[in-house]
């Protein structure tokens, strides 16, 4: 029997796909042609990621964990939350943090939004 080995892609609609792709690449270093570890070959269509945990979890339709007018929220695993937030703060973007989101057992969290209003949760797992 075969096994699913991980997420192979995330596809979503955008009003301005090229501009949004450029924003993700410039602001977060993710998307086609990016490499999370700055090592190895880079392919024009893929983003090479660092292996690690992925949470795959449907939420109740009436959840207040993210905006009711959004069907999804992407969660990106980061190695240094404070450093990843620097370009957002420098650009004057809203950065949302709440003490109750953070827990030594699960890590630290922050929320930002892309230019089309899609929520992005940034997650720094606990250091082992």
MOPAC internal coordinates of N, CA, C and O (Angstrom, degrees):
PM7 1SCF
backbone

  N    0.0000 0     0.00 0     0.00 0    0    0    0
  C    1.4456 1     0.00 0     0.00 0    1    0    0
  C    1.5309 1   109.40 1     0.00 0    2    1    0
  O    1.2310 1   120.38 1   -44.78 1    3    2    1
  N    1.3224 1   116.87 1   135.22 1    3    2    1
  C    1.4555 1   121.52 1   177.87 1    5    3    2
  C    1.5134 1   112.10 1   -78.66 1    6    5    3
  O    1.2310 1   120.81 1   -18.92 1    7    6    5
  N    1.3208 1   116.05 1   161.08 1    7    6    5
  C    1.4652 1   121.52 1  -179.49 1    9    7    6
  C    1.5181 1   109.40 1  -130.85 1   10    9    7
  O    1.2310 1   120.51 1   -37.96 1   11   10    9
  N    1.3056 1   116.64 1   142.04 1   11   10    9
  C    1.4621 1   121.46 1   172.73 1   13   11   10
  C    1.5233 1   106.97 1   -70.75 1   14   13   11
  O    1.2310 1   120.10 1   -47.00 1   15   14   13
  N    1.3190 1   117.41 1   133.00 1   15   14   13
  C    1.4611 1   122.30 1  -175.02 1   17   15   14
  C    1.5240 1   114.05 1  -104.12 1   18   17   15
  O    1.2310 1   120.24 1   173.12 1   19   18   17
  N    1.3137 1   117.14 1    -6.88 1   19   18   17
  C    1.4563 1   119.56 1   179.85 1   21   19   18
  C    1.5059 1   110.93 1   156.40 1   22   21   19
  O    1.2310 1   120.98 1    -1.31 1   23   22   21
  N    1.2969 1   115.72 1   178.69 1   23   22   21
  C    1.4602 1   121.53 1   177.92 1   25   23   22
  C    1.5224 1   107.74 1   -77.91 1   26   25   23
  O    1.2310 1   120.80 1   -50.58 1   27   26   25
  N    1.3072 1   116.07 1   129.42 1   27   26   25
  C    1.4577 1   120.85 1  -178.87 1   29   27   26
  C    1.5146 1   113.70 1   -96.76 1   30   29   27
  O    1.2310 1   120.13 1   168.06 1   31   30   29
  N    1.3132 1   117.36 1   -11.94 1   31   30   29
  C    1.4574 1   120.21 1   179.26 1   33   31   30
  C    1.5106 1   111.05 1   178.66 1   34   33   31
  O    1.2310 1   121.02 1   -16.81 1   35   34   33
  N    1.3028 1   115.66 1   163.19 1   35   34   33
  C    1.4447 1   122.68 1   173.73 1   37   35   34
  C    1.5155 1   106.14 1  -133.54 1   38   37   35
  O    1.2310 1   120.50 1   -61.50 1   39   38   37
  N    1.3112 1   116.65 1   118.50 1   39   38   37
  C    1.4543 1   121.84 1  -176.37 1   41   39   38
  C    1.5158 1   108.78 1  -118.88 1   42   41   39
  O    1.2310 1   120.28 1   -48.93 1   43   42   41
  N    1.3219 1   117.07 1   131.07 1   43   42   41
  C    1.4602 1   120.18 1   179.19 1   45   43   42
  C    1.5199 1   109.50 1  -148.75 1   46   45   43
  O    1.2310 1   121.48 1   -24.01 1   47   46   45
  N    1.3166 1   114.77 1   155.99 1   47   46   45
  C    1.4709 1   121.29 1  -178.54 1   49   47   46
  C    1.5274 1   110.01 1   -76.57 1   50   49   47
  O    1.2310 1   121.27 1   -32.32 1   51   50   49
  N    1.3361 1   115.18 1   147.68 1   51   50   49
  C    1.4619 1   120.61 1   177.39 1   53   51   50
  C    1.5216 1   108.61 1  -145.61 1   54   53   51
  O    1.2310 1   121.07 1   -33.04 1   55   54   53
  N    1.3174 1   115.56 1   146.96 1   55   54   53
  C    1.4672 1   119.80 1   176.63 1   57   55   54
  C    1.5307 1   110.38 1   -69.27 1   58   57   55
  O    1.2310 1   120.59 1   143.66 1   59   58   57
  N    1.3375 1   116.48 1   -36.34 1   59   58   57
  C    1.4679 1   122.03 1  -178.48 1   61   59   58
  C    1.5328 1   107.82 1  -132.66 1   62   61   59
  O    1.2310 1   119.75 1  -101.42 1   63   62   61
  N    1.3480 1   118.08 1    78.58 1   63   62   61
  C    1.4648 1   121.06 1  -173.57 1   65   63   62
  C    1.5278 1   114.72 1   -57.92 1   66   65   63
  O    1.2310 1   119.60 1   137.88 1   67   66   65
  N    1.3075 1   118.36 1   -42.12 1   67   66   65
  C    1.4693 1   119.87 1  -178.05 1   69   67   66
  C    1.5234 1   111.18 1   -66.39 1   70   69   67
  O    1.2310 1   120.36 1   136.61 1   71   70   69
  N    1.3317 1   116.92 1   -43.39 1   71   70   69
  C    1.4646 1   120.73 1   179.12 1   73   71   70
  C    1.5251 1   110.26 1   -65.61 1   74   73   71
  O    1.2310 1   120.28 1   139.56 1   75   74   73
  N    1.3316 1   117.08 1   -40.44 1   75   74   73
  C    1.4594 1   119.91 1  -179.70 1   77   75   74
  C    1.5275 1   110.91 1   -67.61 1   78   77   75
  O    1.2310 1   120.21 1   139.84 1   79   78   77
  N    1.3254 1   117.21 1   -40.16 1   79   78   77
  C    1.4675 1   120.44 1   176.00 1   81   79   78
  C    1.5227 1   110.63 1   -59.34 1   82   81   79
  O    1.2310 1   120.70 1   136.79 1   83   82   81
  N    1.3305 1   116.28 1   -43.21 1   83   82   81
  C    1.4724 1   120.52 1   179.29 1   85   83   82
  C    1.5232 1   110.64 1   -63.56 1   86   85   83
  O    1.2310 1   119.84 1   139.93 1   87   86   85
  N    1.3238 1   117.90 1   -40.07 1   87   86   85
  C    1.4673 1   121.67 1   178.85 1   89   87   86
  C    1.5191 1   110.22 1   -61.40 1   90   89   87
  O    1.2310 1   119.74 1   131.93 1   91   90   89
  N    1.3380 1   118.10 1   -48.07 1   91   90   89
  C    1.4604 1   121.12 1   179.85 1   93   91   90
  C    1.5305 1   111.08 1   -61.11 1   94   93   91
  O    1.2310 1   120.54 1   139.91 1   95   94   93
  N    1.3133 1   116.57 1   -40.09 1   95   94   93
  C    1.4695 1   120.45 1  -179.31 1   97   95   94
  C    1.5313 1   110.64 1   -67.04 1   98   97   95
  O    1.2310 1   120.78 1   135.16 1   99   98   97
  N    1.3402 1   116.11 1   -44.84 1   99   98   97
  C    1.4653 1   120.09 1  -177.29 1  101   99   98
  C    1.5283 1   112.46 1   -74.08 1  102  101   99
  O    1.2310 1   120.04 1   136.80 1  103  102  101
  N    1.3314 1   117.52 1   -43.20 1  103  102  101
  C    1.4662 1   121.13 1  -174.05 1  105  103  102
  C    1.5167 1   112.56 1   -80.02 1  106  105  103
  O    1.2310 1   120.47 1   141.67 1  107  106  105
  N    1.3570 1   116.71 1   -38.33 1  107  106  105
  C    1.4610 1   120.05 1  -173.25 1  109  107  106
  C    1.5248 1   114.30 1  -119.60 1  110  109  107
  O    1.2310 1   120.01 1   171.42 1  111  110  109
  N    1.3356 1   117.59 1    -8.58 1  111  110  109
  C    1.4630 1   119.68 1  -179.08 1  113  111  110
  C    1.5138 1   112.76 1    68.60 1  114  113  111
  O    1.2310 1   120.54 1  -147.31 1  115  114  113
  N    1.3407 1   116.57 1    32.69 1  115  114  113
  C    1.4584 1   120.29 1   179.76 1  117  115  114
  C    1.5142 1   110.92 1  -124.62 1  118  117  115
  O    1.2310 1   121.26 1   -24.79 1  119  118  117
  N    1.3117 1   115.20 1   155.21 1  119  118  117
  C    1.4562 1   121.73 1   178.21 1  121  119  118
  C    1.5122 1   110.70 1   117.87 1  122  121  119
  O    1.2310 1   121.47 1     6.78 1  123  122  121
  N    1.3013 1   114.80 1  -173.22 1  123  122  121
  C    1.4621 1   121.60 1  -177.29 1  125  123  122
  C    1.5287 1   110.97 1   -54.38 1  126  125  123
  O    1.2310 1   121.15 1   -47.95 1  127  126  125
  N    1.3222 1   115.40 1   132.05 1  127  126  125
  C    1.4532 1   121.11 1   177.40 1  129  127  126
  C    1.5162 1   115.01 1    82.89 1  130  129  127
  O    1.2310 1   119.85 1  -171.08 1  131  130  129
  N    1.3279 1   117.89 1     8.92 1  131  130  129
  C    1.4689 1   121.20 1  -179.59 1  133  131  130
  C    1.5292 1   110.24 1  -106.61 1  134  133  131
  O    1.2310 1   121.20 1   -23.36 1  135  134  133
  N    1.3273 1   115.31 1   156.64 1  135  134  133
  C    1.4532 1   121.91 1   179.94 1  137  135  134
  C    1.5254 1   107.74 1  -137.40 1  138  137  135
  O    1.2310 1   120.17 1   -62.07 1  139  138  137
  N    1.3267 1   117.28 1   117.93 1  139  138  137
  C    1.4624 1   122.25 1  -175.03 1  141  139  138
  C    1.5252 1   113.52 1   -61.16 1  142  141  139
  O    1.2310 1   119.93 1   150.74 1  143  142  141
  N    1.3184 1   117.74 1   -29.26 1  143  142  141
  C    1.4595 1   120.27 1  -176.06 1  145  143  142
  C    1.5223 1   113.99 1  -108.56 1  146  145  143
  O    1.2310 1   120.52 1  -174.47 1  147  146  145
  N    1.3222 1   116.62 1     5.53 1  147  146  145
  C    1.4636 1   121.31 1  -179.23 1  149  147  146
  C    1.5213 1   112.94 1    55.33 1  150  149  147
  O    1.2310 1   120.85 1  -151.43 1  151  150  149
  N    1.3323 1   115.98 1    28.57 1  151  150  149
  C    1.4597 1   120.81 1   176.86 1  153  151  150
  C    1.5176 1   108.42 1  -133.31 1  154  153  151
  O    1.2310 1   120.68 1   -19.34 1  155  154  153
  N    1.2734 1   116.31 1   160.66 1  155  154  153
  C    1.4536 1   121.02 1   175.92 1  157  155  154
  C    1.5112 1   112.78 1    77.94 1  158  157  155
  O    1.2310 1   121.03 1    -4.20 1  159  158  157
  N    1.3176 1   115.63 1   175.80 1  159  158  157
  C    1.4614 1   120.37 1  -177.51 1  161  159  158
  C    1.5289 1   111.86 1   -71.27 1  162  161  159
  O    1.2310 1   121.15 1   -30.86 1  163  162  161
  N    1.3054 1   115.41 1   149.14 1  163  162  161
  C    1.4645 1   122.13 1   175.80 1  165  163  162
  C    1.5156 1   107.26 1  -111.34 1  166  165  163
  O    1.2310 1   120.73 1   -48.68 1  167  166  165
  N    1.3272 1   116.21 1   131.32 1  167  166  165
  C    1.4617 1   121.63 1   178.79 1  169  167  166
  C    1.5201 1   108.47 1  -108.15 1  170  169  167
  O    1.2310 1   120.44 1   -39.20 1  171  170  169
  N    1.3005 1   116.77 1   140.80 1  171  170  169
  C    1.4557 1   120.89 1  -175.10 1  173  171  170
  C    1.5286 1   113.95 1   -61.77 1  174  173  171
  O    1.2310 1   119.23 1   159.47 1  175  174  173
  N    1.3260 1   119.07 1   -20.53 1  175  174  173
  C    1.4668 1   121.16 1  -176.48 1  177  175  174
  C    1.5212 1   113.83 1  -105.92 1  178  177  175
  O    1.2310 1   119.42 1   168.67 1  179  178  177
  N    1.3338 1   118.71 1   -11.33 1  179  178  177
  C    1.4652 1   119.21 1  -173.54 1  181  179  178
  C    1.5201 1   112.55 1  -123.31 1  182  181  179
  O    1.2310 1   121.85 1   -19.03 1  183  182  181
  N    1.3061 1   114.06 1   160.97 1  183  182  181
  C    1.4542 1   123.76 1   173.90 1  185  183  182
  C    1.5154 1   105.38 1  -113.70 1  186  185  183
  O    1.2310 1   119.99 1   -63.84 1  187  186  185
  N    1.3161 1   117.62 1   116.16 1  187  186  185
  C    1.4591 1   121.91 1   178.23 1  189  187  186
  C    1.5209 1   108.51 1   -81.53 1  190  189  187
  O    1.2310 1   120.74 1   -59.44 1  191  190  189
  N    1.3284 1   116.19 1   120.56 1  191  190  189
  C    1.4592 1   121.94 1  -175.25 1  193  191  190
  C    1.5225 1   111.09 1  -107.08 1  194  193  191
  O    1.2310 1   121.03 1   -14.67 1  195  194  193
  N    1.3177 1   115.63 1   165.33 1  195  194  193
  C    1.4535 1   122.21 1   174.72 1  197  195  194
  C    1.5239 1   108.04 1   -87.85 1  198  197  195
  O    1.2310 1   120.37 1   -47.71 1  199  198  197
  N    1.3204 1   116.89 1   132.29 1  199  198  197
  C    1.4646 1   120.86 1   179.21 1  201  199  198
  C    1.5153 1   110.27 1   -61.51 1  202  201  199
  O    1.2310 1   121.29 1   -35.23 1  203  202  201
  N    1.3028 1   115.15 1   144.77 1  203  202  201
  C    1.4548 1   120.59 1   178.92 1  205  203  202
  C    1.5063 1   110.42 1   169.57 1  206  205  203
  O    1.2310 1   120.59 1     6.29 1  207  206  205
  N    1.3262 1   116.48 1  -173.71 1  207  206  205
  C    1.4585 1   120.11 1  -175.69 1  209  207  206
  C    1.5216 1   112.87 1   -69.33 1  210  209  207
  O    1.2310 1   121.26 1   -32.25 1  211  210  209
  N    1.3284 1   115.20 1   147.75 1  211  210  209
  C    1.4592 1   123.12 1   173.90 1  213  211  210
  C    1.5253 1   106.71 1  -132.17 1  214  213  211
  O    1.2310 1   120.53 1   -51.09 1  215  214  213
  N    1.3196 1   116.60 1   128.91 1  215  214  213
  C    1.4571 1   120.77 1   175.46 1  217  215  214
  C    1.5221 1   107.28 1   -94.02 1  218  217  215
  O    1.2310 1   120.43 1   -54.04 1  219  218  217
  N    1.3089 1   116.79 1   125.96 1  219  218  217
  C    1.4608 1   123.31 1   177.42 1  221  219  218
  C    1.5208 1   105.93 1  -119.87 1  222  221  219
  O    1.2310 1   119.86 1   -74.68 1  223  222  221
  N    1.3368 1   117.88 1   105.32 1  223  222  221
  C    1.4575 1   119.34 1  -171.50 1  225  223  222
  C    1.5213 1   112.52 1  -148.25 1  226  225  223
  O    1.2310 1   120.15 1   -68.88 1  227  226  225
  N    1.3282 1   117.31 1   111.12 1  227  226  225
  C    1.4652 1   119.19 1   169.50 1  229  227  226
  C    1.5296 1   109.37 1   -65.52 1  230  229  227
  O    1.2310 1   120.67 1   -35.77 1  231  230  229
  N    1.3245 1   116.33 1   144.23 1  231  230  229
  C    1.4618 1   122.06 1   177.42 1  233  231  230
  C    1.5188 1   108.42 1  -111.71 1  234  233  231
  O    1.2310 1   120.42 1   -22.46 1  235  234  233
  N    1.3270 1   116.80 1   157.54 1  235  234  233
  C    1.4613 1   120.53 1   175.18 1  237  235  234
  C    1.5228 1   109.37 1   -58.63 1  238  237  235
  O    1.2310 1   120.61 1   -31.91 1  239  238  237
  N    1.3298 1   116.45 1   148.09 1  239  238  237
  C    1.4631 1   121.45 1  -178.23 1  241  239  238
  C    1.5208 1   112.51 1   -58.73 1  242  241  239
  O    1.2310 1   119.65 1   151.52 1  243  242  241
  N    1.3312 1   118.27 1   -28.48 1  243  242  241
  C    1.4658 1   121.16 1  -177.87 1  245  243  242
  C    1.5348 1   112.88 1  -100.58 1  246  245  243
  O    1.2310 1   119.88 1  -159.31 1  247  246  245
  N    1.3389 1   117.83 1    20.69 1  247  246  245
  C    1.4639 1   120.17 1   179.90 1  249  247  246
  C    1.5290 1   110.85 1   -59.54 1  250  249  247
  O    1.2310 1   121.11 1   -31.69 1  251  250  249
  N    1.3153 1   115.48 1   148.31 1  251  250  249
  C    1.4587 1   119.58 1   172.81 1  253  251  250
  C    1.5345 1   110.30 1  -107.88 1  254  253  251
  O    1.2310 1   120.72 1  -165.78 1  255  254  253
  N    1.3252 1   116.23 1    14.22 1  255  254  253
  C    1.4654 1   120.95 1  -179.78 1  257  255  254
  C    1.5259 1   111.48 1   -68.68 1  258  257  255
  O    1.2310 1   120.28 1   150.45 1  259  258  257
  N    1.3437 1   117.06 1   -29.55 1  259  258  257
  C    1.4585 1   121.77 1   171.71 1  261  259  258
  C    1.5178 1   108.19 1  -146.24 1  262  261  259
  O    1.2310 1   120.26 1    -9.46 1  263  262  261
  N    1.3265 1   117.11 1   170.54 1  263  262  261
  C    1.4660 1   122.95 1  -170.84 1  265  263  262
  C    1.5257 1   112.96 1   -54.76 1  266  265  263
  O    1.2310 1   121.15 1   -43.26 1  267  266  265
  N    1.3190 1   115.40 1   136.74 1  267  266  265
  C    1.4650 1   121.95 1  -177.20 1  269  267  266
  C    1.5222 1   112.78 1   -64.63 1  270  269  267
  O    1.2310 1   119.88 1   156.82 1  271  270  269
  N    1.3356 1   117.83 1   -23.18 1  271  270  269
  C    1.4678 1   119.51 1  -179.02 1  273  271  270
  C    1.5318 1   112.45 1   -88.13 1  274  273  271
  O    1.2310 1   119.84 1  -172.00 1  275  274  273
  N    1.3227 1   117.91 1     8.00 1  275  274  273
  C    1.4679 1   122.65 1   179.09 1  277  275  274
  C    1.5150 1   110.21 1  -117.04 1  278  277  275
  O    1.2310 1   120.74 1   -43.38 1  279  278  277
  N    1.3321 1   116.19 1   136.62 1  279  278  277
  C    1.4590 1   121.14 1  -179.04 1  281  279  278
  C    1.5269 1   112.58 1   -85.86 1  282  281  279
  O    1.2310 1   120.28 1   164.07 1  283  282  281
  N    1.3211 1   117.08 1   -15.93 1  283  282  281
  C    1.4597 1   119.98 1  -178.19 1  285  283  282
  C    1.5162 1   110.25 1  -147.59 1  286  285  283
  O    1.2310 1   121.14 1   -17.73 1  287  286  285
  N    1.3168 1   115.42 1   162.27 1  287  286  285
  C    1.4514 1   122.73 1   168.16 1  289  287  286
  C    1.5213 1   105.94 1  -137.36 1  290  289  287
  O    1.2310 1   120.37 1   -54.99 1  291  290  289
  N    1.3056 1   116.90 1   125.01 1  291  290  289
  C    1.4592 1   120.04 1   177.51 1  293  291  290
  C    1.5271 1   108.00 1   -82.19 1  294  293  291
  O    1.2310 1   120.92 1   -40.76 1  295  294  293
  N    1.3208 1   115.85 1   139.24 1  295  294  293
  C    1.4581 1   122.58 1   176.75 1  297  295  294
  C    1.5246 1   106.33 1  -115.81 1  298  297  295
  O    1.2310 1   120.70 1   -56.57 1  299  298  297
  N    1.3249 1   116.28 1   123.43 1  299  298  297
  C    1.4581 1   121.26 1   179.90 1  301  299  298
  C    1.5238 1   109.56 1  -111.72 1  302  301  299
  O    1.2310 1   120.93 1   -52.30 1  303  302  301
  N    1.3231 1   115.82 1   127.70 1  303  302  301
  C    1.4643 1   122.53 1   178.65 1  305  303  302
  C    1.5282 1   108.13 1   -80.54 1  306  305  303
  O    1.2310 1   120.10 1   -51.55 1  307  306  305
  N    1.3409 1   117.41 1   128.45 1  307  306  305
  C    1.4634 1   122.26 1  -177.96 1  309  307  306
  C    1.5278 1   110.08 1  -124.66 1  310  309  307
  O    1.2310 1   120.80 1   -20.72 1  311  310  309
  N    1.3265 1   116.07 1   159.28 1  311  310  309
  C    1.4651 1   119.52 1   179.44 1  313  311  310
  C    1.5269 1   113.07 1   -95.78 1  314  313  311
  O    1.2310 1   119.75 1   160.54 1  315  314  313
  N    1.3380 1   118.08 1   -19.46 1  315  314  313
  C    1.4601 1   122.04 1  -179.06 1  317  315  314
  C    1.5238 1   107.36 1  -150.23 1  318  317  315
  O    1.2310 1   120.45 1   -86.91 1  319  318  317
  N    1.3183 1   116.74 1    93.09 1  319  318  317
  C    1.4591 1   121.75 1  -174.32 1  321  319  318
  C    1.5201 1   111.91 1   -57.11 1  322  321  319
  O    1.2310 1   120.16 1   135.19 1  323  322  321
  N    1.3245 1   117.30 1   -44.81 1  323  322  321
  C    1.4641 1   120.27 1  -177.89 1  325  323  322
  C    1.5282 1   111.29 1   -60.07 1  326  325  323
  O    1.2310 1   120.11 1   136.91 1  327  326  325
  N    1.3253 1   117.40 1   -43.09 1  327  326  325
  C    1.4655 1   120.86 1  -179.94 1  329  327  326
  C    1.5259 1   111.43 1   -67.67 1  330  329  327
  O    1.2310 1   120.05 1   140.70 1  331  330  329
  N    1.3321 1   117.51 1   -39.30 1  331  330  329
  C    1.4662 1   120.80 1   179.85 1  333  331  330
  C    1.5273 1   110.72 1   -65.60 1  334  333  331
  O    1.2310 1   119.92 1   149.56 1  335  334  333
  N    1.3276 1   117.75 1   -30.44 1  335  334  333
  C    1.4569 1   121.31 1  -178.73 1  337  335  334
  C    1.5290 1   113.92 1   -78.88 1  338  337  335
  O    1.2310 1   119.82 1   164.38 1  339  338  337
  N    1.3279 1   117.96 1   -15.62 1  339  338  337
  C    1.4710 1   121.29 1  -176.88 1  341  339  338
  C    1.5302 1   112.35 1   -53.12 1  342  341  339
  O    1.2310 1   118.55 1   127.83 1  343  342  341
  N    1.3486 1   120.38 1   -52.17 1  343  342  341
  C    1.4676 1   118.09 1  -177.63 1  345  343  342
  C    1.5289 1   113.46 1   -63.99 1  346  345  343
  O    1.2310 1   119.85 1   150.43 1  347  346  345
  N    1.3117 1   117.88 1   -29.57 1  347  346  345
  C    1.4619 1   120.80 1   176.73 1  349  347  346
  C    1.5240 1   109.99 1   -67.37 1  350  349  347
  O    1.2310 1   121.03 1   134.28 1  351  350  349
  N    1.3229 1   115.64 1   -45.72 1  351  350  349
  C    1.4672 1   119.52 1   179.88 1  353  351  350
  C    1.5235 1   111.07 1   -66.76 1  354  353  351
  O    1.2310 1   120.23 1   140.02 1  355  354  353
  N    1.3393 1   117.16 1   -39.98 1  355  354  353
  C    1.4693 1   120.66 1   178.95 1  357  355  354
  C    1.5197 1   111.20 1   -62.94 1  358  357  355
  O    1.2310 1   120.15 1   146.37 1  359  358  357
  N    1.3345 1   117.32 1   -33.63 1  359  358  357
  C    1.4656 1   121.74 1   179.80 1  361  359  358
  C    1.5270 1   112.14 1   -82.00 1  362  361  359
  O    1.2310 1   120.27 1   173.89 1  363  362  361
  N    1.3403 1   117.09 1    -6.11 1  363  362  361
  C    1.4521 1   120.64 1  -178.98 1  365  363  362
  C    1.5196 1   113.40 1    78.85 1  366  365  363
  O    1.2310 1   120.29 1  -163.03 1  367  366  365
  N    1.3354 1   117.05 1    16.97 1  367  366  365
  C    1.4639 1   121.20 1   178.31 1  369  367  366
  C    1.5242 1   109.69 1   -73.19 1  370  369  367
  O    1.2310 1   121.33 1   -28.18 1  371  370  369
  N    1.3239 1   115.06 1   151.82 1  371  370  369
  C    1.4574 1   119.47 1   176.17 1  373  371  370
  C    1.5269 1   109.73 1   -70.00 1  374  373  371
  O    1.2310 1   120.78 1   -50.21 1  375  374  373
  N    1.3111 1   116.12 1   129.79 1  375  374  373
  C    1.4555 1   123.28 1   174.39 1  377  375  374
  C    1.5228 1   106.01 1  -120.81 1  378  377  375
  O    1.2310 1   120.63 1   -57.72 1  379  378  377
  N    1.3317 1   116.41 1   122.28 1  379  378  377
  C    1.4580 1   121.07 1  -177.67 1  381  379  378
  C    1.5261 1   108.64 1  -106.52 1  382  381  379
  O    1.2310 1   120.85 1   -54.45 1  383  382  381
  N    1.3180 1   115.97 1   125.55 1  383  382  381
  C    1.4660 1   122.07 1   173.94 1  385  383  382
  C    1.5173 1   107.43 1  -132.24 1  386  385  383
  O    1.2310 1   120.72 1   -32.35 1  387  386  385
  N    1.3176 1   116.24 1   147.65 1  387  386  385
  C    1.4624 1   121.63 1   176.58 1  389  387  386
  C    1.5213 1   107.51 1  -141.33 1  390  389  387
  O    1.2310 1   121.01 1   -48.20 1  391  390  389
  N    1.3201 1   115.67 1   131.80 1  391  390  389
  C    1.4646 1   120.13 1  -179.55 1  393  391  390
  C    1.5219 1   111.92 1   -56.24 1  394  393  391
  O    1.2310 1   120.19 1   144.32 1  395  394  393
  N    1.3391 1   117.23 1   -35.68 1  395  394  393
  C    1.4663 1   119.53 1  -177.04 1  397  395  394
  C    1.5339 1   112.70 1   -69.68 1  398  397  395
  O    1.2310 1   119.49 1   163.96 1  399  398  397
  N    1.3170 1   118.57 1   -16.04 1  399  398  397
  C    1.4717 1   120.72 1   176.29 1  401  399  398
  C    1.5258 1   111.46 1   -74.91 1  402  401  399
  O    1.2310 1   120.35 1   153.99 1  403  402  401
  N    1.3211 1   116.93 1   -26.01 1  403  402  401
  C    1.4604 1   121.67 1  -172.95 1  405  403  402
  C    1.5221 1   111.48 1   -90.83 1  406  405  403
  O    1.2310 1   121.25 1   -38.93 1  407  406  405
  N    1.3218 1   115.21 1   141.07 1  407  406  405
  C    1.4588 1   120.58 1  -179.97 1  409  407  406
  C    1.5247 1   106.70 1  -153.74 1  410  409  407
  O    1.2310 1   119.57 1   -45.74 1  411  410  409
  N    1.3329 1   118.44 1   134.26 1  411  410  409
  C    1.4667 1   119.88 1  -179.93 1  413  411  410
  C    1.5323 1   113.03 1   -55.79 1  414  413  411
  O    1.2310 1   119.82 1   152.24 1  415  414  413
  N    1.3301 1   117.95 1   -27.76 1  415  414  413
  C    1.4622 1   121.02 1  -178.49 1  417  415  414
  C    1.5292 1   112.63 1   -79.77 1  418  417  415
  O    1.2310 1   120.14 1   152.62 1  419  418  417
  N    1.3482 1   117.34 1   -27.38 1  419  418  417
  C    1.4657 1   120.03 1  -177.47 1  421  419  418
  C    1.5168 1   113.55 1  -112.62 1  422  421  419
  O    1.2310 1   119.53 1   155.33 1  423  422  421
  N    1.3252 1   118.50 1   -24.67 1  423  422  421
  C    1.4517 1   120.99 1   177.40 1  425  423  422
  C    1.5144 1   113.32 1   116.82 1  426  425  423
  O    1.2310 1   121.49 1    19.07 1  427  426  425
  N    1.3359 1   114.75 1  -160.93 1  427  426  425
  C    1.4665 1   123.41 1  -177.28 1  429  427  426
  C    1.5184 1   109.64 1  -115.56 1  430  429  427
  O    1.2310 1   120.84 1   -30.21 1  431  430  429
  N    1.3390 1   115.99 1   149.79 1  431  430  429
  C    1.4569 1   121.28 1  -175.67 1  433  431  430
  C    1.5227 1   111.60 1  -136.97 1  434  433  431
  O    1.2310 1   120.99 1   -28.38 1  435  434  433
  N    1.3211 1   115.71 1   151.62 1  435  434  433
  C    1.4625 1   122.70 1   171.37 1  437  435  434
  C    1.5214 1   106.98 1  -147.85 1  438  437  435
  O    1.2310 1   120.78 1   -23.00 1  439  438  437
  N    1.3323 1   116.12 1   157.00 1  439  438  437
  C    1.4641 1   121.26 1   178.17 1  441  439  438
  C    1.5223 1   109.76 1  -122.35 1  442  441  439
  O    1.2310 1   121.89 1   -40.11 1  443  442  441
  N    1.3122 1   113.99 1   139.89 1  443  442  441
  C    1.4574 1   122.72 1   172.32 1  445  443  442
  C    1.5314 1   106.30 1  -137.34 1  446  445  443
  O    1.2310 1   120.50 1    -5.69 1  447  446  445
  N    1.3277 1   116.64 1   174.31 1  447  446  445
  C    1.4600 1   120.90 1   177.35 1  449  447  446
  C    1.5182 1   108.60 1  -132.69 1  450  449  447
  O    1.2310 1   121.12 1   -35.49 1  451  450  449
  N    1.3384 1   115.46 1   144.51 1  451  450  449
  C    1.4564 1   118.88 1   176.43 1  453  451  450
  C    1.5327 1   108.91 1   -78.54 1  454  453  451
  O    1.2310 1   119.46 1    -6.30 1  455  454  453
  N    1.3301 1   118.63 1   173.70 1  455  454  453
  C    1.4701 1   120.63 1  -176.76 1  457  455  454
  C    1.5310 1   114.73 1   -60.20 1  458  457  455
  O    1.2310 1   119.84 1   162.24 1  459  458  457
  N    1.3248 1   117.90 1   -17.76 1  459  458  457
  C    1.4638 1   120.36 1   178.46 1  461  459  458
  C    1.5301 1   111.68 1   -99.39 1  462  461  459
  O    1.2310 1   120.47 1  -170.67 1  463  462  461
  N    1.3389 1   116.71 1     9.33 1  463  462  461
  C    1.4544 1   121.27 1   174.55 1  465  463  462
  C    1.5160 1   115.53 1    87.00 1  466  465  463
  O    1.2310 1   119.93 1  -173.76 1  467  466  465
  N    1.3361 1   117.74 1     6.24 1  467  466  465
  C    1.4635 1   120.07 1   178.62 1  469  467  466
  C    1.5281 1   109.59 1   -72.65 1  470  469  467
  O    1.2310 1   120.16 1   -48.37 1  471  470  469
  N    1.3422 1   117.30 1   131.63 1  471  470  469
  C    1.4559 1   120.01 1   179.92 1  473  471  470
  C    1.5229 1   111.60 1   -74.21 1  474  473  471
  O    1.2310 1   121.15 1   -39.80 1  475  474  473
  N    1.3218 1   115.41 1   140.20 1  475  474  473
  C    1.4614 1   122.87 1   177.52 1  477  475  474
  C    1.5252 1   106.93 1  -128.15 1  478  477  475
  O    1.2310 1   120.83 1   -58.77 1  479  478  477
  N    1.3147 1   116.02 1   121.23 1  479  478  477
  C    1.4514 1   120.40 1   175.17 1  481  479  478
  C    1.5230 1   107.40 1   -99.83 1  482  481  479
  O    1.2310 1   120.70 1   -53.94 1  483  482  481
  N    1.3146 1   116.26 1   126.06 1  483  482  481
  C    1.4554 1   122.12 1   177.52 1  485  483  482
  C    1.5248 1   107.29 1  -101.01 1  486  485  483
  O    1.2310 1   121.06 1   -52.12 1  487  486  485
  N    1.3278 1   115.58 1   127.88 1  487  486  485
  C    1.4624 1   121.79 1  -173.10 1  489  487  486
  C    1.5190 1   110.26 1  -124.46 1  490  489  487
  O    1.2310 1   120.77 1   -58.96 1  491  490  489
  N    1.3261 1   116.13 1   121.04 1  491  490  489
  C    1.4602 1   121.95 1   172.20 1  493  491  490
  C    1.5225 1   107.56 1  -104.10 1  494  493  491
  O    1.2310 1   120.20 1   -79.00 1  495  494  493
  N    1.3572 1   117.23 1   101.00 1  495  494  493
  C    1.4628 1   119.19 1   179.72 1  497  495  494
  C    1.5280 1   110.70 1   -60.89 1  498  497  495
  O    1.2310 1   120.44 1   -21.50 1  499  498  497
  N    1.3256 1   116.76 1   158.50 1  499  498  497
  C    1.4734 1   118.74 1   178.65 1  501  499  498
  C    1.5272 1   110.41 1   -63.10 1  502  501  499
  O    1.2310 1   121.46 1   -34.21 1  503  502  501
  N    1.3099 1   114.82 1   145.79 1  503  502  501
  C    1.4696 1   120.47 1   176.18 1  505  503  502
  C    1.5191 1   108.34 1   -74.83 1  506  505  503
  O    1.2310 1   119.90 1   -47.46 1  507  506  505
  N    1.3137 1   117.80 1   132.54 1  507  506  505
  C    1.4692 1   120.85 1  -179.96 1  509  507  506
  C    1.4970 1   111.55 1   -96.08 1  510  509  507
  O    1.2310 1   120.10 1   180.00 1  511  510  509

